[in-house]
Structure formats: C-alpha cells, structure tokens
Amino acid sequence: MSRSVLFDTETTGLEPLTGDRVIEIAAIELFNDLPTGNQFYALMDPERDIPMESTRVHGITSAHIEGKPKFADVADQMLEFFGDSPLVAHNAPFDFGFISNELTRIGRPRLDRARMVDTLVMAKTRFPGMPNSLDALCRRFEVDLSARTTHNALLDCKLLAEVYIELTGGRQRGLVLETEQAMSFAQYDAPVSRVVRVIEVSAEQKTAHADFVAKLKEPIWLRK
C-alpha cells in the first residue's frame, strides 16, 4: 500500500519572505489515496500580529493563539507525521513555501519539492479553463460545503481529501477492488450444487441403437 500525506496551512498573509508566518497546520494520512483517520493538527503563535484582512479569511485572531506553541515546538511532530511520503496540497507551492520558510528559520532542511503533489495542477489538467478553487471543486463533485464558513486548515484538509479521491478515481478504484475481492471469495467459498439427472431409455430405443451399431465397422461401443 502507498502512503501519502495531505496538508494545509493558514497564515498571517501571503508572503513568507516579507515576514508572514504560519498560524495553523493540519495534515491527514492517506493510504492508496484514501484517508485512514490519522491526522496531525497544530495552532501556533506566529510571533507577530495577525492582520484583520487575514482574520477575515481564516477567523483566527490574536486571542486564539495566545499561549499556543511556536512552530519550533511542533516542527518535529509535524515532520514525523509527514515522514518521507508524498505531500498533497491545493496550490501546493504556497504551502510548501511557508512550511519551508518556517523550517529555514529554525535551521532545518526545506521540504523537498520532488515530494509535491498539487491538486490545483491536477484539477486544471482535468478541467482546463474552469474555476478550480477548493470551493469550486467541492461544488463540482457535490462535496458538502455547509461547514466551511472560514478557511479552517483541518476542515479544508477533509474537504480536499474528498476532492482528491474524485480527482484520482480513488472511490471508483475502491469499488472495483471490493467487487473483485467479493467475486474471488465467492468463487472459492460458495457451495457448489450439482443435480444428477437419470435418463430412462425405452426398449424400442435400445433395439434401434443396437441395429445402428451393428451396421458400423468396429464400433467403439463394442470394444472391451
């Protein structure tokens, strides 16, 4: 089975190189592109103010992060959860950039972009010229958006996981595998029922058969 990790971040702004920081990180584990239920979550102190325009996006205020750990305090746990698995995100360069910038701040290696799986690129390939935001994809795949009043990292991960299943055909693969497995079990476990039929032959039929055989040269029915 193949493991990957789908993750999302919320931040103080859009530019990590000019001082914006990560506030929230959420990640969920996937096996064969399907969620396992294992997850990582951290709300942290960005060590700077949270602009009002950012709060309007994710709903996180300075009061929410008061007393929370800093990125350095959760980095090891996050990296352990990530492992060496591929990392899935929507508009992945944004999240990779922020996480890598935070890692650089504490003297750790940046995330390897070879591990990046960008669902935005996948969506643009499948639906060229169409809106491919997470909201748009949820609506297209009929994923329930009723709980998404702000950009919450953990909720966004769960929504993206459902979208990712559709983008990769994971749900259909699961159904096919389940069907094949059921057929395989049925082949070996189902009881086999055979009915033996006895065909009665009349005296006239036996006489007619004997006359027919007598006319043949070395008929196999008479061999011993």
N, C-alpha and C positions, 0 to 999 in steps of 0.2 A: 504494500500500500504506500502511496505517496503523500507525504505531509507538506502542507504549506501554511502560512500564517497571513491572515487578512487583518489590516490595521488601519487606524485613522487617528488624526491629531486635531486638536483645537488650539489656537494660538492667539497671541495678543495683536497680531496683524499679519501682513502678507510678505514682509521682507526680513528674513533671518539675518542677512548680512548688515542690516542697519539697526539691529537691536531688538527685533521682535523675537519672542520666546514661546516655547511650548507650554501650554497650560494643562492639557488633558491628552492622555494616550489611552487608546483601547485597542485590543487585539483579540482575535478568536482563532482557534486552531481548526484547520480543515484536513480531512483525510480523503483523498480522491475527490477533492473539490467540494466535499460536503462537511458541514460543521459537526464537530464532535461534542460540543458543550463546554470544552475547556476554554478559559479566557483569561486575559490579563487586563487590568484597569488601574489607572493612576490619575488622580487630580493633584496638581502640584503648584507650588509657589514659583511664579516666573521671575521673581526677584526684580520686578519693575511694575509700573502701573498697567492697568488694563483699560485701554481707551473705550469710551462709550460706544463708538461705532462697532467695535469687536464684540462687546457685550450684547449688542442688538442681534448679532449673528448667532452666538452660542449660549447666551444667557448667563455666562459666568461673570461674577463681579469680584471685587477685592475681598468682600466678606466671605465668599465661597472658598477662597484659597488661603484664608488666614489660618496659620498653624499647620498647613499642609507641607509634606516633604518637598525638597527641591529635586530637580532632575537627577543630580548626582546621587541622591539617596535611593532612587528607584531604577537607575540605569542597569545595574547588574541583574535585577529580577527581570527587567524587560528583555535584555539580551539573552538571558537563559531561556525565556519563553520563545523568543524568535529562533533560537538555535541556529542551524545552518540552512533552514528551509527557505524556499522562495517566499518573497514578501509581496502580497497583493494589496493594492490601494487604488482608489479612484483619483485620477490626476496624480499618480504616484510621485513624479518629480517634486511636487510641492511638499509632500510628507517626508520623502527621503531627504530633501534639502534641510528641513527643520530638524529632523532627528540627527542627521549627520552634523549639523552645526552645534547642537547640544553636546554630542559626543566629543567634538573637537574642543569645546570649552573645558571638558574635564580630562583631556589628554587621552581619549580613547579613539581607536580607528573609526573612520566613517563607514557607513553602510555601503556594501559592495553593490553597485548599480546593476551588476550582472544578475542579481537576485530579484530585480524589479519585475513585477507583473502589473501592468497598468490597465485597469478595466476601462478607462476612458478611451485608450487606444483601441481596445477590443471592440468597444461599442461603436466608435467612429468607423471602424472597418466593416462592421456588420450593418450599421445604419448610416451610411455616408450622407452628409447634408442635413441630418435631422438633429433635433436637440438631444444631447446625450449627458445632461446633468444627472445626478443620482435621482432627483425628483422625477425627471422626465422618464428615466429608465424604469423606475418603480411603477409609474403610471402605465407605461407601455407593457410591462409584464404583469400588471394587476397585483402589485405588491402593496399591502395596506400601509398608507402613509399617515393615518389618523393621529398617531402618537408623535409625529415629527413637527413640533411647533418651533423648535430651535435646532441648531446643529449640535446635537449631543454625540460625542465620539462613539460611545458604546452602542447607542441606537443606530447610528449611521453604519457601524460595522455589521450589525444584524441585518439591516436593510440591504447593504451591499452584498452580503453573503447570499441572500435570496436572488439578487440580480445576477451575481456571478454564476450561480447554479444554472440560470437560464442562458447566460452567455456561453457557458462551456458545454451545455447539453447535459449537465450532471443529473438532473432529475430524470431525463429520458434514459440515461445510461443505467441509473439505479433500477428503473422499472424493467429494463431489458435483462439486467443481471438477475434480478429477483425472479423473473419469469423463467429464464433459462435454468436457474437453480431448482425451481419448483418442478420443471419438466424432468430434470435429471433425477430428482428424488422419486418422482412418480414412476419413472422407468424402472427403478430398482426396488421400490418399496410396495408398489401397488400389487395386490394379489392377482394372479393370472387365472382366469376361469375358462376352461375348455369343455365343450359339450360333445360327447361321442354319439354319433348317430348310427343306428343299425339299419341297414337297407335290406329289406326282405326281397328274395328272388323267387319268382314262381317256377313251377315245374316246366311250363312251356318255355320260359326264358332260358332255363338250364339246358333243355333239349336243343333249342335254337343255337345256343352258344357252342354246344358240343358238335353239332353239324358244321358250323362255321369253322371251328378249329380243325376238324377232320379234313377239310379241303386245303389247309395250309401245309407248306413244306417245312418240316422240322419246326413246328410252332413252339415258342418258348414256354407256353403254358404246360406242355407235356414233358419238359425237361426235369430231371431229378438231380 
